[in-house]
């Protein structure tokens, strides 16, 4: 009896295999391996696009790549360092800066053909860099580091006192007016090029007691963007998004569903985009007043670290494991220039094969 069961099982297995193979034969023409584009497999942390054609990305292990044709092809540029690069900014197609850990600041005046390291005078991790023009710039980082240059980075001087806080992002709309956000809900504002920085505490960030502060800590802020001198947005932990319409003097907490950290945010004209952990992607279609989480537009569950738009329709998102995304329709759809999506058309089971297996 036992041998009969074994024999029967073998017949069923062989028959099933034949059915599957038959289905595969019928569907062979329809099945194809997906094309996986990879510019780099390293984490990409920052993207800078001064126009719709020129794009630079930077990230882990000192990687810098450049595209001169809107992301069709990419060329690696030798940074001269092998450590994490945290932020980048190009003010035009030639002049750019990249900041990183251990006080790294890189500068190019030829579009990245050559990168030269600048002396920042610190070994603190630099999380962000911003230039108002070719000469005036700022960099921020751990231990409340604020650095300022008036000569394109040839010399850097410290602003403010050191403390045990991390500044994550800096933004200026001109040489005088700037903002910083960071750990524990920090928002700083200057109107004199950083000679003095004044803290701004929104009403919903105020705590009555130290105990209340421990029980209800302010969310760390990661992203910062100003579309002009008056209108700005910040984002951070717990899917926090805030906006100001008076140059950062007061802030309004916008309604979002509490969720993953949002790492950066960008608003242009009447549209806005924000990206974060586990493939989080939000859009605003009313100038940054309301935000909607779009779960099906970007087919990724990887960390999305940065977003920038060079025009209303052309934008870029970068993230973990070499993710580089491009849009040409104002963020309504995105294509992978590099990286992995969780949806591959080539891996879908053909209808005929699926029917044969079920039956």
ZADO-1210 file (C-alpha; in nm, 4 decimals, padded with zeros to 6 digits):
<atoms>
<atom x="00.0000" y="00.0000" z="00.0000" code="UNK" pos="1"/>
<atom x="00.2801" y="00.2409" z="00.0965" code="UNK" pos="2"/>
<atom x="00.4590" y="00.1768" z="-00.2351" code="UNK" pos="3"/>
<atom x="00.1331" y="00.2423" z="-00.4233" code="UNK" pos="4"/>
<atom x="00.1062" y="00.5846" z="-00.2542" code="UNK" pos="5"/>
<atom x="00.4643" y="00.6649" z="-00.3457" code="UNK" pos="6"/>
<atom x="00.3990" y="00.5590" z="-00.7057" code="UNK" pos="7"/>
<atom x="00.0804" y="00.7664" z="-00.7212" code="UNK" pos="8"/>
<atom x="00.2599" y="01.0738" z="-00.5817" code="UNK" pos="9"/>
<atom x="00.5315" y="01.0347" z="-00.8424" code="UNK" pos="10"/>
<atom x="00.2743" y="01.0203" z="-01.1225" code="UNK" pos="11"/>
<atom x="00.1003" y="01.3346" z="-00.9918" code="UNK" pos="12"/>
<atom x="00.4341" y="01.5197" z="-00.9675" code="UNK" pos="13"/>
<atom x="00.5346" y="01.4216" z="-01.3203" code="UNK" pos="14"/>
<atom x="00.1928" y="01.5140" z="-01.4576" code="UNK" pos="15"/>
<atom x="00.2007" y="01.8517" z="-01.2850" code="UNK" pos="16"/>
<atom x="00.5477" y="01.9201" z="-01.4203" code="UNK" pos="17"/>
<atom x="00.4301" y="01.8372" z="-01.7718" code="UNK" pos="18"/>
<atom x="00.1349" y="02.0753" z="-01.7385" code="UNK" pos="19"/>
<atom x="00.3631" y="02.3498" z="-01.6089" code="UNK" pos="20"/>
<atom x="00.6163" y="02.2918" z="-01.8843" code="UNK" pos="21"/>
<atom x="00.3390" y="02.2921" z="-02.1434" code="UNK" pos="22"/>
<atom x="00.2138" y="02.6229" z="-02.0070" code="UNK" pos="23"/>
<atom x="00.5656" y="02.7586" z="-02.0089" code="UNK" pos="24"/>
<atom x="00.6052" y="02.6534" z="-02.3677" code="UNK" pos="25"/>
<atom x="00.2917" y="02.8371" z="-02.4662" code="UNK" pos="26"/>
<atom x="00.3868" y="03.1482" z="-02.2739" code="UNK" pos="27"/>
<atom x="00.7575" y="03.1515" z="-02.3536" code="UNK" pos="28"/>
<atom x="00.7185" y="03.4301" z="-02.6015" code="UNK" pos="29"/>
<atom x="00.5556" y="03.6525" z="-02.3380" code="UNK" pos="30"/>
<atom x="00.8103" y="03.6044" z="-02.0595" code="UNK" pos="31"/>
<atom x="01.1222" y="03.8158" z="-02.0458" code="UNK" pos="32"/>
<atom x="01.3737" y="03.9128" z="-01.7838" code="UNK" pos="33"/>
<atom x="01.3297" y="04.2672" z="-01.6553" code="UNK" pos="34"/>
<atom x="01.5901" y="04.5289" z="-01.7353" code="UNK" pos="35"/>
<atom x="01.7470" y="04.6536" z="-01.4114" code="UNK" pos="36"/>
<atom x="01.9360" y="04.9791" z="-01.4532" code="UNK" pos="37"/>
<atom x="02.2117" y="05.0406" z="-01.1990" code="UNK" pos="38"/>
<atom x="02.4254" y="05.3533" z="-01.1974" code="UNK" pos="39"/>
<atom x="02.5580" y="05.2573" z="-00.8538" code="UNK" pos="40"/>
<atom x="02.4589" y="05.0114" z="-00.5816" code="UNK" pos="41"/>
<atom x="02.5652" y="05.2495" z="-00.3042" code="UNK" pos="42"/>
<atom x="02.3195" y="05.4639" z="-00.1093" code="UNK" pos="43"/>
<atom x="02.2555" y="05.7983" z="-00.2777" code="UNK" pos="44"/>
<atom x="02.1920" y="06.0768" z="-00.0268" code="UNK" pos="45"/>
<atom x="02.1769" y="06.3964" z="-00.2307" code="UNK" pos="46"/>
<atom x="02.0798" y="06.5208" z="-00.5760" code="UNK" pos="47"/>
<atom x="02.1420" y="06.8609" z="-00.7336" code="UNK" pos="48"/>
<atom x="01.9984" y="06.9755" z="-01.0663" code="UNK" pos="49"/>
<atom x="02.0617" y="07.3389" z="-01.1660" code="UNK" pos="50"/>
<atom x="01.8702" y="07.2835" z="-01.4918" code="UNK" pos="51"/>
<atom x="01.6707" y="07.0123" z="-01.6684" code="UNK" pos="52"/>
<atom x="01.9792" y="06.8654" z="-01.8353" code="UNK" pos="53"/>
<atom x="02.2566" y="06.8667" z="-01.5752" code="UNK" pos="54"/>
<atom x="02.2230" y="06.6417" z="-01.2685" code="UNK" pos="55"/>
<atom x="02.4659" y="06.5420" z="-00.9947" code="UNK" pos="56"/>
<atom x="02.4185" y="06.2766" z="-00.7268" code="UNK" pos="57"/>
<atom x="02.6339" y="06.2057" z="-00.4197" code="UNK" pos="58"/>
<atom x="02.6302" y="05.9501" z="-00.1422" code="UNK" pos="59"/>
<atom x="02.8050" y="05.6733" z="00.0451" code="UNK" pos="60"/>
<atom x="03.1730" y="05.5858" z="-00.0032" code="UNK" pos="61"/>
<atom x="03.2400" y="05.9234" z="-00.1662" code="UNK" pos="62"/>
<atom x="03.0420" y="05.8479" z="-00.4824" code="UNK" pos="63"/>
<atom x="02.9605" y="06.1338" z="-00.7188" code="UNK" pos="64"/>
<atom x="02.7943" y="06.0756" z="-01.0564" code="UNK" pos="65"/>
<atom x="02.6973" y="06.3281" z="-01.3221" code="UNK" pos="66"/>
<atom x="02.4511" y="06.3186" z="-01.6085" code="UNK" pos="67"/>
<atom x="02.4663" y="06.5768" z="-01.8859" code="UNK" pos="68"/>
<atom x="02.1638" y="06.4398" z="-02.0746" code="UNK" pos="69"/>
<atom x="01.8773" y="06.4371" z="-01.8234" code="UNK" pos="70"/>
<atom x="01.9698" y="06.0994" z="-01.6776" code="UNK" pos="71"/>
<atom x="02.0116" y="05.8981" z="-01.9966" code="UNK" pos="72"/>
<atom x="02.3794" y="05.8328" z="-01.9241" code="UNK" pos="73"/>
<atom x="02.5897" y="05.8765" z="-01.6112" code="UNK" pos="74"/>
<atom x="02.9612" y="05.9304" z="-01.5567" code="UNK" pos="75"/>
<atom x="03.1392" y="05.8756" z="-01.2268" code="UNK" pos="76"/>
<atom x="03.3398" y="06.1726" z="-01.1031" code="UNK" pos="77"/>
<atom x="03.6349" y="06.1105" z="-00.8726" code="UNK" pos="78"/>
<atom x="03.5679" y="06.2810" z="-00.5416" code="UNK" pos="79"/>
<atom x="03.9003" y="06.1917" z="-00.3848" code="UNK" pos="80"/>
<atom x="03.7307" y="06.0684" z="-00.0644" code="UNK" pos="81"/>
<atom x="03.5768" y="05.7366" z="00.0348" code="UNK" pos="82"/>
<atom x="03.3481" y="05.8559" z="00.3158" code="UNK" pos="83"/>
<atom x="02.9780" y="05.9453" z="00.3284" code="UNK" pos="84"/>
<atom x="02.8777" y="06.2567" z="00.1325" code="UNK" pos="85"/>
<atom x="02.5629" y="06.4049" z="00.2855" code="UNK" pos="86"/>
<atom x="02.4581" y="06.7021" z="00.0728" code="UNK" pos="87"/>
<atom x="02.5354" y="06.8828" z="-00.2512" code="UNK" pos="88"/>
<atom x="02.4525" y="07.2089" z="-00.4221" code="UNK" pos="89"/>
<atom x="02.5218" y="07.3411" z="-00.7715" code="UNK" pos="90"/>
<atom x="02.4361" y="07.7043" z="-00.8405" code="UNK" pos="91"/>
<atom x="02.4929" y="07.6535" z="-01.2155" code="UNK" pos="92"/>
<atom x="02.6365" y="07.3959" z="-01.4534" code="UNK" pos="93"/>
<atom x="02.9953" y="07.4570" z="-01.3385" code="UNK" pos="94"/>
<atom x="03.0073" y="07.5607" z="-00.9734" code="UNK" pos="95"/>
<atom x="02.9135" y="07.3137" z="-00.7034" code="UNK" pos="96"/>
<atom x="02.9903" y="07.1983" z="-00.3496" code="UNK" pos="97"/>
<atom x="02.9494" y="06.8662" z="-00.1687" code="UNK" pos="98"/>
<atom x="02.9586" y="06.8285" z="00.2119" code="UNK" pos="99"/>
<atom x="03.0200" y="06.5129" z="00.4124" code="UNK" pos="100"/>
<atom x="03.1259" y="06.3538" z="00.7371" code="UNK" pos="101"/>
<atom x="03.4522" y="06.4372" z="00.9131" code="UNK" pos="102"/>
<atom x="03.4407" y="06.7981" z="00.7944" code="UNK" pos="103"/>
<atom x="03.4625" y="06.7132" z="00.4249" code="UNK" pos="104"/>
<atom x="03.3824" y="06.9936" z="00.1813" code="UNK" pos="105"/>
<atom x="03.4465" y="06.9451" z="-00.1903" code="UNK" pos="106"/>
<atom x="03.4289" y="07.2137" z="-00.4593" code="UNK" pos="107"/>
<atom x="03.4291" y="07.2119" z="-00.8364" code="UNK" pos="108"/>
<atom x="03.4433" y="07.5022" z="-01.0800" code="UNK" pos="109"/>
<atom x="03.4378" y="07.2881" z="-01.3942" code="UNK" pos="110"/>
<atom x="03.1218" y="07.0816" z="-01.3564" code="UNK" pos="111"/>
<atom x="03.2898" y="06.8085" z="-01.1578" code="UNK" pos="112"/>
<atom x="03.5710" y="06.7276" z="-01.3983" code="UNK" pos="113"/>
<atom x="03.7920" y="06.8029" z="-01.1003" code="UNK" pos="114"/>
<atom x="03.6943" y="06.8141" z="-00.7320" code="UNK" pos="115"/>
<atom x="03.9121" y="06.9887" z="-00.4755" code="UNK" pos="116"/>
<atom x="03.8844" y="06.9501" z="-00.1007" code="UNK" pos="117"/>
<atom x="03.8423" y="07.2721" z="00.0970" code="UNK" pos="118"/>
<atom x="03.9728" y="07.3287" z="00.4492" code="UNK" pos="119"/>
<atom x="03.6716" y="07.3700" z="00.6777" code="UNK" pos="120"/>
<atom x="03.8773" y="07.3749" z="00.9952" code="UNK" pos="121"/>
<atom x="03.6621" y="07.1045" z="01.1562" code="UNK" pos="122"/>
<atom x="03.6281" y="06.7282" z="01.1663" code="UNK" pos="123"/>
<atom x="03.2624" y="06.7461" z="01.2680" code="UNK" pos="124"/>
<atom x="03.0166" y="06.5743" z="01.0357" code="UNK" pos="125"/>
<atom x="02.8678" y="06.8251" z="00.7914" code="UNK" pos="126"/>
<atom x="02.5081" y="06.7349" z="00.7095" code="UNK" pos="127"/>
<atom x="02.4146" y="07.0125" z="00.4664" code="UNK" pos="128"/>
<atom x="02.5545" y="07.2913" z="00.2496" code="UNK" pos="129"/>
<atom x="02.3952" y="07.5957" z="00.0866" code="UNK" pos="130"/>
<atom x="02.5312" y="07.8729" z="-00.1347" code="UNK" pos="131"/>
<atom x="02.3477" y="08.1963" z="-00.2086" code="UNK" pos="132"/>
<atom x="02.5912" y="08.2693" z="-00.4949" code="UNK" pos="133"/>
<atom x="02.9481" y="08.1831" z="-00.5966" code="UNK" pos="134"/>
<atom x="03.1022" y="08.3437" z="-00.2882" code="UNK" pos="135"/>
<atom x="02.8620" y="08.3285" z="00.0063" code="UNK" pos="136"/>
<atom x="02.7819" y="07.9892" z="00.1553" code="UNK" pos="137"/>
<atom x="02.6989" y="07.8015" z="00.4744" code="UNK" pos="138"/>
<atom x="02.7402" y="07.4474" z="00.6025" code="UNK" pos="139"/>
<atom x="02.5821" y="07.2875" z="00.9104" code="UNK" pos="140"/>
<atom x="02.6211" y="06.9629" z="01.1014" code="UNK" pos="141"/>
<atom x="02.6683" y="06.7878" z="01.4319" code="UNK" pos="142"/>
<atom x="02.7433" y="06.9658" z="01.7607" code="UNK" pos="143"/>
<atom x="02.5523" y="07.2709" z="01.6338" code="UNK" pos="144"/>
<atom x="02.8186" y="07.3354" z="01.3711" code="UNK" pos="145"/>
<atom x="02.7550" y="07.6374" z="01.1496" code="UNK" pos="146"/>
<atom x="03.0272" y="07.7365" z="00.9025" code="UNK" pos="147"/>
<atom x="03.0233" y="08.0424" z="00.6770" code="UNK" pos="148"/>
<atom x="03.2334" y="08.1456" z="00.3782" code="UNK" pos="149"/>
<atom x="03.2499" y="08.4711" z="00.1825" code="UNK" pos="150"/>
<atom x="03.5021" y="08.3531" z="-00.0758" code="UNK" pos="151"/>
<atom x="03.3496" y="08.0423" z="-00.2301" code="UNK" pos="152"/>
<atom x="03.4842" y="07.8135" z="00.0408" code="UNK" pos="153"/>
<atom x="03.8516" y="07.9069" z="00.0266" code="UNK" pos="154"/>
<atom x="03.8125" y="07.9992" z="00.3940" code="UNK" pos="155"/>
<atom x="03.5415" y="07.8955" z="00.6411" code="UNK" pos="156"/>
<atom x="03.4625" y="08.0535" z="00.9779" code="UNK" pos="157"/>
<atom x="03.2410" y="07.9261" z="01.2563" code="UNK" pos="158"/>
<atom x="02.9156" y="08.0931" z="01.3560" code="UNK" pos="159"/>
<atom x="02.7445" y="08.0362" z="01.6913" code="UNK" pos="160"/>
<atom x="02.8420" y="07.8282" z="01.9929" code="UNK" pos="161"/>
<atom x="02.8949" y="07.4537" z="02.0039" code="UNK" pos="162"/>
<atom x="02.6316" y="07.2379" z="02.1746" code="UNK" pos="163"/>
<atom x="02.5195" y="06.8767" z="02.1647" code="UNK" pos="164"/>
<atom x="02.2656" y="06.9169" z="01.8830" code="UNK" pos="165"/>
<atom x="02.2622" y="06.8116" z="01.5193" code="UNK" pos="166"/>
<atom x="02.1711" y="07.0629" z="01.2502" code="UNK" pos="167"/>
<atom x="02.0334" y="06.8732" z="00.9494" code="UNK" pos="168"/>
<atom x="01.9552" y="07.1350" z="00.6863" code="UNK" pos="169"/>
<atom x="02.0287" y="07.4977" z="00.5971" code="UNK" pos="170"/>
<atom x="01.8643" y="07.7278" z="00.3414" code="UNK" pos="171"/>
<atom x="01.9105" y="08.0931" z="00.2402" code="UNK" pos="172"/>
<atom x="01.7006" y="08.3014" z="00.0023" code="UNK" pos="173"/>
<atom x="01.9743" y="08.5677" z="-00.0288" code="UNK" pos="174"/>
<atom x="02.2934" y="08.6643" z="00.1497" code="UNK" pos="175"/>
<atom x="02.1111" y="08.7869" z="00.4601" code="UNK" pos="176"/>
<atom x="01.8067" y="08.5676" z="00.5245" code="UNK" pos="177"/>
<atom x="01.8493" y="08.2056" z="00.6218" code="UNK" pos="178"/>
<atom x="01.7109" y="07.9165" z="00.8268" code="UNK" pos="179"/>
<atom x="01.8379" y="07.5988" z="00.9922" code="UNK" pos="180"/>
<atom x="01.6465" y="07.2935" z="01.1164" code="UNK" pos="181"/>
<atom x="01.7610" y="06.9980" z="01.3189" code="UNK" pos="182"/>
<atom x="01.7411" y="06.7657" z="01.6134" code="UNK" pos="183"/>
<atom x="01.4583" y="06.8024" z="01.8635" code="UNK" pos="184"/>
<atom x="01.2508" y="07.0364" z="01.6475" code="UNK" pos="185"/>
<atom x="01.5172" y="07.3051" z="01.6242" code="UNK" pos="186"/>
<atom x="01.4363" y="07.5979" z="01.3949" code="UNK" pos="187"/>
<atom x="01.6837" y="07.8867" z="01.3725" code="UNK" pos="188"/>
<atom x="01.6467" y="08.2074" z="01.1764" code="UNK" pos="189"/>
<atom x="01.8909" y="08.4802" z="01.0738" code="UNK" pos="190"/>
<atom x="01.8424" y="08.8147" z="00.8997" code="UNK" pos="191"/>
<atom x="02.2073" y="08.9198" z="00.9115" code="UNK" pos="192"/>
<atom x="02.3940" y="08.6463" z="00.7231" code="UNK" pos="193"/>
<atom x="02.4310" y="08.4344" z="01.0341" code="UNK" pos="194"/>
<atom x="02.6008" y="08.6897" z="01.2573" code="UNK" pos="195"/>
<atom x="02.3224" y="08.5998" z="01.4990" code="UNK" pos="196"/>
<atom x="02.0787" y="08.3087" z="01.4903" code="UNK" pos="197"/>
<atom x="01.7461" y="08.3335" z="01.6718" code="UNK" pos="198"/>
<atom x="01.5452" y="08.0241" z="01.7739" code="UNK" pos="199"/>
<atom x="01.1848" y="08.0004" z="01.6587" code="UNK" pos="200"/>
<atom x="00.9505" y="07.7781" z="01.8623" code="UNK" pos="201"/>
<atom x="00.6094" y="07.7161" z="01.7040" code="UNK" pos="202"/>
<atom x="00.3150" y="07.7102" z="01.9466" code="UNK" pos="203"/>
<atom x="00.2631" y="07.3355" z="01.9035" code="UNK" pos="204"/>
<atom x="00.6309" y="07.2770" z="01.9949" code="UNK" pos="205"/>
<atom x="00.6087" y="07.4589" z="02.3280" code="UNK" pos="206"/>
<atom x="00.6133" y="07.2458" z="02.6445" code="UNK" pos="207"/>
<atom x="00.5003" y="07.3608" z="02.9880" code="UNK" pos="208"/>
<atom x="00.7383" y="07.1488" z="03.1938" code="UNK" pos="209"/>
<atom x="01.0509" y="06.9398" z="03.1565" code="UNK" pos="210"/>
<atom x="00.8398" y="06.6321" z="03.2271" code="UNK" pos="211"/>
<atom x="00.6104" y="06.7266" z="02.9412" code="UNK" pos="212"/>
<atom x="00.9179" y="06.7644" z="02.7220" code="UNK" pos="213"/>
<atom x="01.0258" y="06.4071" z="02.8003" code="UNK" pos="214"/>
<atom x="00.6746" y="06.2659" z="02.7545" code="UNK" pos="215"/>
<atom x="00.6079" y="06.4549" z="02.4313" code="UNK" pos="216"/>
<atom x="00.9418" y="06.5332" z="02.2629" code="UNK" pos="217"/>
<atom x="00.9556" y="06.7662" z="01.9652" code="UNK" pos="218"/>
<atom x="01.0074" y="06.5790" z="01.6364" code="UNK" pos="219"/>
<atom x="01.3505" y="06.6048" z="01.4781" code="UNK" pos="220"/>
<atom x="01.3388" y="06.8024" z="01.1537" code="UNK" pos="221"/>
<atom x="01.5329" y="06.6813" z="00.8493" code="UNK" pos="222"/>
<atom x="01.4096" y="06.8794" z="00.5476" code="UNK" pos="223"/>
<atom x="01.3852" y="07.2507" z="00.4719" code="UNK" pos="224"/>
<atom x="01.2829" y="07.4455" z="00.1629" code="UNK" pos="225"/>
<atom x="01.1929" y="07.8081" z="00.0903" code="UNK" pos="226"/>
<atom x="01.0350" y="07.8956" z="-00.2431" code="UNK" pos="227"/>
<atom x="01.0842" y="08.2676" z="-00.1716" code="UNK" pos="228"/>
<atom x="01.1687" y="08.4906" z="00.1245" code="UNK" pos="229"/>
<atom x="00.8267" y="08.4438" z="00.2855" code="UNK" pos="230"/>
<atom x="00.7101" y="08.0922" z="00.2007" code="UNK" pos="231"/>
<atom x="00.8872" y="07.7927" z="00.3495" code="UNK" pos="232"/>
<atom x="00.8355" y="07.4303" z="00.4541" code="UNK" pos="233"/>
<atom x="01.0054" y="07.1920" z="00.6967" code="UNK" pos="234"/>
<atom x="00.9595" y="06.8171" z="00.7461" code="UNK" pos="235"/>
<atom x="01.0779" y="06.5453" z="00.9788" code="UNK" pos="236"/>
<atom x="00.9914" y="06.2617" z="01.2140" code="UNK" pos="237"/>
<atom x="00.6374" y="06.1225" z="01.2389" code="UNK" pos="238"/>
<atom x="00.5604" y="06.2565" z="00.8892" code="UNK" pos="239"/>
<atom x="00.5688" y="06.6100" z="01.0278" code="UNK" pos="240"/>
<atom x="00.5234" y="06.8908" z="00.7724" code="UNK" pos="241"/>
<atom x="00.5037" y="07.2594" z="00.8650" code="UNK" pos="242"/>
<atom x="00.4850" y="07.5762" z="00.6592" code="UNK" pos="243"/>
<atom x="00.5425" y="07.9465" z="00.7092" code="UNK" pos="244"/>
<atom x="00.4080" y="08.2420" z="00.5122" code="UNK" pos="245"/>
<atom x="00.5912" y="08.5149" z="00.7042" code="UNK" pos="246"/>
<atom x="00.9567" y="08.4282" z="00.6511" code="UNK" pos="247"/>
<atom x="00.9771" y="08.1741" z="00.9310" code="UNK" pos="248"/>
<atom x="00.8476" y="08.3967" z="01.2086" code="UNK" pos="249"/>
<atom x="00.5556" y="08.1608" z="01.2679" code="UNK" pos="250"/>
<atom x="00.4815" y="07.8074" z="01.1557" code="UNK" pos="251"/>
<atom x="00.1636" y="07.6150" z="01.0818" code="UNK" pos="252"/>
<atom x="00.1474" y="07.2393" z="01.1428" code="UNK" pos="253"/>
<atom x="-00.0088" y="07.0771" z="00.8373" code="UNK" pos="254"/>
<atom x="-00.2340" y="06.7749" z="00.8570" code="UNK" pos="255"/>
<atom x="-00.0597" y="06.4510" z="00.7639" code="UNK" pos="256"/>
<atom x="-00.1169" y="06.0934" z="00.8716" code="UNK" pos="257"/>
<atom x="00.1431" y="06.0050" z="01.1345" code="UNK" pos="258"/>
<atom x="00.3922" y="05.7687" z="00.9789" code="UNK" pos="259"/>
<atom x="00.7484" y="05.7367" z="00.8517" code="UNK" pos="260"/>
<atom x="01.0132" y="06.0110" z="00.8759" code="UNK" pos="261"/>
<atom x="01.0109" y="06.2579" z="00.5872" code="UNK" pos="262"/>
<atom x="01.3656" y="06.3517" z="00.4883" code="UNK" pos="263"/>
<atom x="01.3206" y="06.6333" z="00.2394" code="UNK" pos="264"/>
<atom x="01.0597" y="06.8527" z="00.0779" code="UNK" pos="265"/>
<atom x="01.0395" y="07.0754" z="-00.2304" code="UNK" pos="266"/>
<atom x="00.7734" y="07.3203" z="-00.3538" code="UNK" pos="267"/>
<atom x="00.7579" y="07.4876" z="-00.6933" code="UNK" pos="268"/>
<atom x="00.4742" y="07.7080" z="-00.8158" code="UNK" pos="269"/>
<atom x="00.1521" y="07.5334" z="-00.7076" code="UNK" pos="270"/>
<atom x="00.3035" y="07.1866" z="-00.6609" code="UNK" pos="271"/>
<atom x="00.5002" y="07.0181" z="-00.3840" code="UNK" pos="272"/>
<atom x="00.6816" y="06.6885" z="-00.3260" code="UNK" pos="273"/>
<atom x="00.8181" y="06.5197" z="-00.0130" code="UNK" pos="274"/>
<atom x="01.0067" y="06.1927" z="00.0334" code="UNK" pos="275"/>
<atom x="01.0988" y="05.9720" z="00.3269" code="UNK" pos="276"/>
<atom x="01.1568" y="05.6317" z="00.4768" code="UNK" pos="277"/>
<atom x="01.0265" y="05.3048" z="00.3249" code="UNK" pos="278"/>
<atom x="00.9394" y="05.4635" z="-00.0091" code="UNK" pos="279"/>
<atom x="00.7267" y="05.7404" z="00.1440" code="UNK" pos="280"/>
<atom x="00.6151" y="05.9887" z="-00.1213" code="UNK" pos="281"/>
<atom x="00.3752" y="06.2797" z="-00.0700" code="UNK" pos="282"/>
<atom x="00.2431" y="06.5383" z="-00.3136" code="UNK" pos="283"/>
<atom x="00.0773" y="06.8750" z="-00.2779" code="UNK" pos="284"/>
<atom x="-00.1321" y="07.0140" z="-00.5609" code="UNK" pos="285"/>
<atom x="-00.2282" y="07.3399" z="-00.3909" code="UNK" pos="286"/>
<atom x="00.1040" y="07.5103" z="-00.3360" code="UNK" pos="287"/>
<atom x="00.2067" y="07.3176" z="-00.0259" code="UNK" pos="288"/>
<atom x="-00.1037" y="07.3779" z="00.1865" code="UNK" pos="289"/>
<atom x="-00.2254" y="07.0162" z="00.1900" code="UNK" pos="290"/>
<atom x="-00.0286" y="06.6965" z="00.1365" code="UNK" pos="291"/>
<atom x="-00.1422" y="06.3527" z="00.0196" code="UNK" pos="292"/>
<atom x="00.0557" y="06.0318" z="00.0607" code="UNK" pos="293"/>
<atom x="00.0800" y="05.8645" z="-00.2808" code="UNK" pos="294"/>
<atom x="00.1459" y="05.4947" z="-00.2210" code="UNK" pos="295"/>
<atom x="00.1221" y="05.3665" z="-00.5782" code="UNK" pos="296"/>
<atom x="00.3181" y="05.6240" z="-00.7777" code="UNK" pos="297"/>
<atom x="00.6699" y="05.5128" z="-00.6774" code="UNK" pos="298"/>
<atom x="00.7024" y="05.1344" z="-00.6629" code="UNK" pos="299"/>
<atom x="00.9715" y="05.1185" z="-00.3943" code="UNK" pos="300"/>
<atom x="00.9944" y="05.0435" z="-00.0231" code="UNK" pos="301"/>
<atom x="01.3505" y="05.1736" z="00.0090" code="UNK" pos="302"/>
<atom x="01.4495" y="05.4929" z="00.1860" code="UNK" pos="303"/>
<atom x="01.4073" y="05.8012" z="-00.0343" code="UNK" pos="304"/>
<atom x="01.6563" y="06.0626" z="00.0858" code="UNK" pos="305"/>
<atom x="01.6287" y="06.3709" z="-00.1348" code="UNK" pos="306"/>
<atom x="01.4033" y="06.5398" z="-00.3904" code="UNK" pos="307"/>
<atom x="01.4667" y="06.8373" z="-00.6178" code="UNK" pos="308"/>
<atom x="01.2958" y="06.9945" z="-00.9189" code="UNK" pos="309"/>
<atom x="01.4812" y="07.1947" z="-01.1823" code="UNK" pos="310"/>
<atom x="01.1539" y="07.3116" z="-01.3400" code="UNK" pos="311"/>
<atom x="00.7847" y="07.2563" z="-01.2775" code="UNK" pos="312"/>
<atom x="00.7799" y="06.9237" z="-01.4633" code="UNK" pos="313"/>
<atom x="01.1364" y="06.7915" z="-01.4334" code="UNK" pos="314"/>
<atom x="01.2396" y="06.6438" z="-01.1002" code="UNK" pos="315"/>
<atom x="01.4659" y="06.3921" z="-00.9293" code="UNK" pos="316"/>
<atom x="01.4496" y="06.1640" z="-00.6263" code="UNK" pos="317"/>
<atom x="01.7409" y="05.9611" z="-00.4877" code="UNK" pos="318"/>
<atom x="01.7719" y="05.7042" z="-00.2121" code="UNK" pos="319"/>
<atom x="01.9040" y="05.3761" z="-00.0783" code="UNK" pos="320"/>
<atom x="02.0760" y="05.1045" z="-00.2845" code="UNK" pos="321"/>
<atom x="02.1460" y="05.3297" z="-00.5836" code="UNK" pos="322"/>
<atom x="01.7895" y="05.4566" z="-00.6287" code="UNK" pos="323"/>
<atom x="01.7646" y="05.7380" z="-00.8853" code="UNK" pos="324"/>
<atom x="01.4175" y="05.8388" z="-01.0030" code="UNK" pos="325"/>
<atom x="01.3171" y="06.0869" z="-01.2709" code="UNK" pos="326"/>
<atom x="00.9896" y="06.2593" z="-01.3568" code="UNK" pos="327"/>
<atom x="00.8944" y="06.4701" z="-01.6572" code="UNK" pos="328"/>
<atom x="00.5274" y="06.5178" z="-01.5638" code="UNK" pos="329"/>
<atom x="00.5543" y="06.7102" z="-01.2363" code="UNK" pos="330"/>
<atom x="00.5737" y="06.4001" z="-01.0193" code="UNK" pos="331"/>
<atom x="00.2592" y="06.2222" z="-01.1368" code="UNK" pos="332"/>
<atom x="00.4802" y="05.9332" z="-01.2519" code="UNK" pos="333"/>
<atom x="00.8447" y="05.8370" z="-01.1966" code="UNK" pos="334"/>
<atom x="01.0871" y="05.6197" z="-01.3909" code="UNK" pos="335"/>
<atom x="01.3928" y="05.4405" z="-01.2532" code="UNK" pos="336"/>
<atom x="01.7252" y="05.5635" z="-01.3882" code="UNK" pos="337"/>
<atom x="01.8864" y="05.3334" z="-01.1329" code="UNK" pos="338"/>
<atom x="01.7705" y="05.0970" z="-00.8621" code="UNK" pos="339"/>
<atom x="01.5122" y="04.8320" z="-00.7874" code="UNK" pos="340"/>
<atom x="01.1343" y="04.8513" z="-00.7969" code="UNK" pos="341"/>
<atom x="00.9137" y="04.5935" z="-00.6277" code="UNK" pos="342"/>
<atom x="00.7171" y="04.5622" z="-00.9530" code="UNK" pos="343"/>
<atom x="00.8752" y="04.3890" z="-01.2519" code="UNK" pos="344"/>
<atom x="00.6521" y="04.3319" z="-01.5525" code="UNK" pos="345"/>
<atom x="00.8754" y="04.0487" z="-01.6718" code="UNK" pos="346"/>
<atom x="00.8132" y="03.8461" z="-01.3570" code="UNK" pos="347"/>
<atom x="00.4346" y="03.8388" z="-01.3928" code="UNK" pos="348"/>
<atom x="00.2991" y="03.4892" z="-01.4495" code="UNK" pos="349"/>
<atom x="00.1367" y="03.4582" z="-01.7928" code="UNK" pos="350"/>
<atom x="-00.2408" y="03.4067" z="-01.7825" code="UNK" pos="351"/>
<atom x="-00.2256" y="03.0711" z="-01.9635" code="UNK" pos="352"/>
<atom x="00.0303" y="02.9257" z="-01.7256" code="UNK" pos="353"/>
<atom x="-00.1542" y="03.0510" z="-01.4190" code="UNK" pos="354"/>
<atom x="-00.4778" y="02.8914" z="-01.5494" code="UNK" pos="355"/>
<atom x="-00.3069" y="02.5565" z="-01.6112" code="UNK" pos="356"/>
<atom x="-00.1564" y="02.5431" z="-01.2620" code="UNK" pos="357"/>
<atom x="-00.4847" y="02.6347" z="-01.0895" code="UNK" pos="358"/>
<atom x="-00.6793" y="02.3769" z="-01.2904" code="UNK" pos="359"/>
</atoms>
